[in-house]
Amino acid sequence: MTKNPSYYFSALEESSNTEPLHVGLYLAGNSINEDRARDLLALGKAIHQTPRPIRCLWLRFREGNEALLAALRAFGDELVGALAIQTLVFEGRVGTAEVHCLDGFFTQKNGLRGLQFRRTDVDASTFIMLKPFFASTSTLKVLDMSSNPGLGDDCINDVLDSLLEGETKLETLNLGECNIDGQPDDICRVSGSGVASIASFVSKTPSLSSITLRLRHLDDIGLGEIAVVVGTKHCNIRRLDLSGNFGNSGVKIFAEALKTNESLKTVSFGCYKNLGDIGGQVLLNVVDPFSLLNNVDDNPSSQPTRSSEWENVKRSNHTLQSIYILDRPTVTINKDLITKLQSISTLDAHHTLQKKVWHHIEKNIDGNLSHLGLETKHAPRVLSFVHQHGTIDDLFRLLKSRNAAEVFTNPSPEKERMSRQMEKMEKENELLKEMLELEREKSEDLHQENNYLRGLFRNREEAKECCLLPIFKLLDVWRLFIKTLREPALS
């Protein structure tokens, strides 16, 4: 962060360097003279022409005057059409007038991926001016509006409605009021209906993966609105940071939603109402179905059955890896419980579920696993699962237990499978025999017909040979016949 724009000239002129560059300017009205204004104008031209990507352009304001606005307006005109800036940050004493100086940059194609307003004086008029940008941007991924006292329902509705109009692909949304844990004041704030609008926006924006909400009116009811979205199958949120006036009641509602959520990895709660061990234990029960066993008395009726424990395993959340409870005067959860919530798992959802299933099977491997609904066809997988998660002793325990009769029966699954295949082959053989018999009959008929044709052909050949006797042999026969007739008869 520097007051001197010329500090970045040499870095922006390096055409061979493609490393991302961070540009931070400290802007105050009493520090703007003709030379500084000229340097600011030159910096705008350099940013527009540089081949280096600007990872972040950070503008921090202290106090403004006409000289600062004039210099900033000239700087903004040079940024029109610039595609190098990836993230733009406004911080400090900046309001609508200062943001308006960059209006040309916002109205033209800019490739902006991130926009942040941090502890600024922006209000509803600022976001009315930015509505065309929000409605047309296709590149914006991060929107951070944290600790802005002028953040109210009008601001929220203008921004979110415009983003929905432009079919946003926003991935990160941070909305935070300043001093949400202080005494009630007259500052414009996001009301309960505003929280409902935020929940509606989240439900309509499946691209969102990270959300931070720090709002005074995020109470138990508001947390319930967020919980409805979190509990849907289409929720893709991976990180959620929630701070507001909610406590045990709101956390219990949220815990129910976590049972059906399949995306969240990390959740942080900043509670300004009482949150004790009851709320913390409810959260732990959602991710660790065996934690309930450590909180029941010696009364056998209070112990969960095998069947109910198995149902708790299936209904528990497998994706959450950490739940952070922020330190607040109203938070009285014991340290051990907080530690367990912070270190739930380092595994992915599939392996987390496997770990829970093995814990349950290991406890009941010597007893009865009938509530799992295992059949003989599951035997190979059961053996593989026990071998993968346990030891050879666990395999012997399973085979010796009463569960063996349920999982392993005679005939074995492999023999039963082979028997079905043999039956199928026997049926195919019978069909082939019938087809072979028909072919044999056809072959016999053809053999008889061939013999008949062969005899007929032979007779025709003999007749042909008789017809072709030499003529002189016929004459000799005729002479002998005449001679015989002429000889005198014997007396």
MARMI-694322 format. One record per residue (C-alpha): x, y, z; residue in one letter. Coordinates in pm, whole numbers, padded with zeros to 5 digits, always signed. Layout:
BEGIN
XYZA ...
//
This chain:
BEGIN
+00000+00000+00000M +00152+00332-00109T +00056+00695-00163K +00285+00717-00465N +00133+00563-00786P +00469+00579-00964S +00594+00301-00738Y +00431+00045-00973Y +00542+00190-01310F +00849-00029-01357S +00669-00348-01257A +00382-00279-01497L +00621-00218-01786E +00788-00562-01756E +00648-00725-02068S +00836-01053-02013S +00707-01100-01659N +00366-01266-01639T +00352-01305-01259E +00035-01155-01103P +00086-00812-00947L -00081-00653-00645H -00143-00279-00663V -00239-00096-00344G -00306+00278-00328L -00361+00492-00021Y -00581+00781-00133L -00638+01094+00075A -00751+01437-00037G -00467+01623+00137N -00206+01413-00045S -00329+01485-00399I -00134+01754-00585N -00070+01805-00956E +00223+01562-00966D +00033+01293-00773R -00274+01339-00995A -00056+01306-01304R +00105+00990-01167D -00238+00845-01090L -00344+00911-01449L -00025+00743-01577A -00089+00446-01349L -00434+00399-01504G -00279+00395-01854K -00011+00148-01741A -00272-00088-01591I -00473-00070-01914H -00169-00158-02127Q +00023-00402-01906T +00045-00770-02006P +00072-00865-01639R -00246-00968-01456P -00340-00745-01162I -00435-00995-00895R -00577-00717-00678C -00626-00340-00714L -00675-00220-00355W -00800+00137-00308L -00790+00254+00053R -00951+00595+00121F -00904+00823+00416R -01080+01150+00343E -01178+01297+00012G -01214+01636-00154N -01271+01770-00504E -00907+01725-00600A -00918+01357-00508L -01244+01301-00698L -01106+01473-01008A -00787+01265-01001A -00982+00945-00932L -01222+01022-01219R -00931+01061-01461A -00783+00736-01326F -01116+00557-01377G -01144+00683-01737D -00809+00521-01817E -00931+00190-01675L -01226+00166-01914V -01188-00159-02106G -00896-00280-01893A -00901-00660-01860L -00597-00708-01635A -00771-00638-01301I -00898-00957-01135Q -01012-00819-00799T -01110-00464-00700L -01119-00366-00332V -01267-00048-00184F -01177+00022+00179E -01226+00307+00422G -01398+00642+00369R -01534+00567+00025V -01893+00633-00076G -02108+00661-00385T -01914+00961-00522A -01582+00777-00516E -01726+00457-00666V -01899+00663-00936H -01556+00781-01057C -01499+00425-01183L -01841+00402-01344D -01688+00369-01694G -01483+00070-01580F -01794-00102-01442F -02012-00035-01747T -01762-00184-01995Q -01640-00542-02020K -01373-00580-01751N -01327-00949-01661G -01357-00867-01289L -01364-01182-01075R -01379-01027-00730G -01537-00711-00581L -01500-00613-00215Q -01636-00329-00001F -01460-00340+00337R -01564-00104+00616R -01684+00161+00369T -01954+00429+00362D -02139+00284+00062V -02519+00276+00080D -02822+00193-00133A -02739+00465-00390S -02403+00298-00455T -02562-00032-00546F -02835+00129-00754I -02552+00270-00966M -02387-00076-00984L -02703-00265-01080K -02615-00277-01454P -02276-00427-01365F -02425-00696-01142F -02692-00779-01401A -02443-00819-01687S -02127-00965-01533T -02047-01323-01625S -01706-01341-01457T -01773-01223-01099L -01700-01506-00853K -01647-01324-00521V -01860-01049-00366L -01751-00922-00023D -01960-00658+00155M -01821-00678+00509S -01861-00432+00798S -02046-00162+00607N -02274+00049+00831P -02493+00151+00536G -02573-00209+00446L -02951-00251+00463G -03241-00431+00302D -03244-00198+00000D -02876-00267-00067C -02922-00641-00031I -03229-00657-00253N -03073-00442-00529D -02754-00647-00541V -02908-00993-00515L -03193-00922-00758D -02946-00786-01013S -02720-01089-00977L -03014-01325-01026L -03121-01127-01331E -02779-01185-01485G -02781-01558-01401E -02479-01516-01179T -02209-01779-01127K -02106-01631-00791L -01904-01869-00571E -01829-01662-00259T -02068-01423-00083L -01972-01227+00231N -02231-00998+00392L -02149-00838+00724G -02271-00546+00931E -02043-00357+01164C -02084-00381+01542N -02353-00651+01530I -02290-00739+01896D -02329-00380+02019G -02627-00197+02160Q -02929-00131+01934P -02879+00180+01722D -03042+00377+01442D -02804+00249+01173I -02972+00100+00868C -02950-00274+00907R -03055-00594+00735V -03387-00701+00884S -03536-01046+00923G -03699-01016+00579S -03356-00929+00439G -03218-01250+00587V -03503-01439+00418A -03409-01271+00088S -03049-01385+00132I -03166-01742+00199A -03382-01729-00115S -03085-01604-00321F -02864-01885-00189V -03126-02146-00282S -03139-02009-00639K -02760-01991-00684T -02616-02344-00694P -02269-02210-00781S -02222-02072-00426L -01964-02267-00226S -01861-02021+00048S -02091-01790+00249I -02026-01553+00539T -02322-01385+00710L -02266-01159+01011R -02597-00985+01069L -02769-00854+01378R -03109-00992+01270H -02975-01337+01191L -03170-01479+01487D -03307-01828+01552D -03576-01778+01285I -03324-01643+01035G -03089-01933+01106L -03384-02161+01036G -03425-01996+00694E -03063-02074+00614I -03104-02426+00753A -03384-02500+00505V -03146-02423+00218V -02862-02622+00374V -03084-02927+00416G -03173-02957+00047T -03008-03215-00179K -02906-02944-00426H -02696-02746-00175C -02331-02716-00287N -02201-02493-00005I -01870-02615+00138R -01792-02338+00391R -02041-02147+00605L -01965-01871+00857D -02269-01750+01053L -02278-01485+01326S -02589-01328+01476G -02838-01323+01760N -02910-01696+01772F -02840-01956+02037G -02933-02311+02136N -03273-02307+01964S -03138-02194+01630G -02846-02436+01646V -03084-02726+01712K -03281-02635+01398I -02959-02612+01200F -02841-02949+01333A -03148-03119+01183E -03061-02973+00843A -02705-03107+00872L -02843-03462+00876K -02939-03434+00509T -02660-03205+00391N -02393-03366+00170E -02163-03074+00086S -02057-02875+00395L -01699-02921+00512K -01666-02637+00765T -01920-02440+00968V -01848-02152+01208S -02100-02018+01460F -02072-01679+01629G -02360-01676+01875C -02474-01369+02064Y -02741-01560+02253K -02677-01833+02505N -02513-02140+02353L -02425-02409+02605G -02340-02777+02619D -02692-02867+02502I -02644-02697+02167G -02288-02820+02134G -02388-03180+02208Q -02667-03164+01949V -02411-03066+01687L -02174-03342+01796L -02452-03603+01784N -02516-03515+01420V -02161-03598+01313V -02076-03861+01578D -02365-04103+01648P -02162-04271+01925F -02115-03953+02127S -02461-04005+02278L -02332-04314+02459L -02103-04099+02669N -02391-03888+02794N -02640-04147+02918V -02669-04279+03269D -02646-04639+03382D -03016-04698+03328N -03043-04977+03065P -03360-04822+02924S -03166-04510+02827S -02904-04707+02634Q -02963-04704+02258P -03039-05037+02099T -02830-05186+01820R -03102-05101+01572S -03137-04739+01687S -02760-04693+01689E -02744-04825+01331W -03014-04579+01227E -02815-04298+01391N -02507-04405+01195V -02697-04389+00865K -02864-04057+00945R -02549-03884+01071S -02357-03627+00866N -02049-03771+00693H -01912-03465+00509T -01851-03217+00796L -01489-03206+00907Q -01493-02908+01146S -01747-02702+01343I -01601-02389+01501Y -01774-02212+01791I -01639-01857+01806L -01549-01723+02149D -01833-01505+02277R -01942-01409+02631P -02266-01601+02574T -02090-01926+02474V -02050-02163+02770T -01966-02491+02594I -01692-02686+02771N -01351-02695+02605K -01348-03071+02544D -01669-03051+02345L -01538-02756+02142I -01219-02950+02066T -01418-03252+01946K -01626-03031+01716L -01318-02866+01569Q -01153-03199+01482S -01437-03419+01360I -01255-03586+01075S -00980-03547+00818T -01134-03807+00584L -01368-03767+00290D -01737-03852+00326A -01705-04211+00198H -01424-04309+00434H -01591-04126+00725T -01903-04339+00677L -01690-04654+00655Q -01521-04564+00982K -01860-04525+01156K -01991-04852+01012V -01682-05039+01127W -01714-04894+01478H -02071-05025+01494H -01986-05370+01349I -01685-05409+01576E -01904-05349+01880K -02157-05613+01771N -01940-05864+01586I -01975-06118+01869D -02346-06052+01912G -02621-06007+01658N -02602-05819+01326L -02946-05915+01204S -03058-05550+01213H -02814-05479+00926L -03025-05694+00693G -02726-05897+00571L -02789-06179+00323E -02568-06459+00191T -02490-06256-00122K -02324-05995+00103H -02079-06247+00254A -01781-06169+00026P -01812-05797+00088R -01858-05847+00461V -01537-06051+00472L -01354-05790+00267S -01483-05507+00487F -01383-05680+00811V -01043-05770+00669H -00987-05410+00551Q -01078-05238+00878H -01001-05505+01134G -00749-05785+01195T -00739-06160+01138I -00879-06200+01490D -01186-06001+01385D -01238-06240+01092L -01231-06538+01329F -01466-06358+01568R -01712-06306+01285L -01694-06672+01173L -01736-06802+01529K -02018-06566+01619S -02391-06624+01581R -02375-06392+01282N -02208-06667+01073A -02539-06851+01032A -02693-06535+00885E -02409-06444+00652V -02271-06788+00560F -02516-07069+00477T -02512-07398+00278N -02492-07400-00010P -02234-07129-00009S -02304-06822-00226P -02045-06943-00478E -02194-07292-00497K -02543-07150-00529E -02425-06931-00813R -02262-07229-00988M -02580-07436-00942S -02785-07172-01118R -02534-07170-01402Q -02543-07555-01428M -02923-07556-01446E -02907-07302-01723K -02651-07509-01911M -02863-07829-01875E -03162-07653-02028K -02945-07533-02313E -02812-07889-02364N -03167-08031-02387E -03252-07776-02648L -02936-07859-02844L -03022-08234-02832K -03364-08169-02982E -03211-07958-03254M -02951-08231-03324L -03223-08500-03353E -03410-08292-03607L -03091-08242-03804E -03026-08617-03795R -03372-08694-03937E -03321-08441-04211K -02982-08598-04289S -03139-08949-04322E -03401-08823-04565D -03132-08659-04773L -02928-08985-04775H -03223-09188-04910Q -03295-08928-05173E -02930-08933-05280N -02938-09317-05321N -03249-09293-05536Y -03094-09028-05757L -02772-09230-05785R -02964-09545-05907G -03162-09338-06153L -02847-09189-06294F -02685-09534-06331R -02983-09672-06533N -02973-09373-06763R -02604-09434-06830E -02662-09803-06921E -02943-09713-07159A -02724-09458-07321K -02448-09714-07376E -02693-09958-07544C -02811-09690-07785C -02457-09616-07895L -02357-09976-08013L -02173-09970-08350P -02397-10023-08657I -02185-10304-08795F -02252-10510-08486K -02619-10473-08552L -02573-10586-08913L -02384-10899-08798D -02665-10983-08565V -02915-10933-08851W -02716-11163-09083R -02703-11435-08824L -03078-11404-08779F -03143-11432-09157I -02904-11724-09187K -03080-11907-08915T -03412-11864-09093L -03273-12004-09420R -03129-12323-09278E -03352-12628-09355P -03547-12756-09075A -03447-13085-08930L -03668-13373-09023S 
//
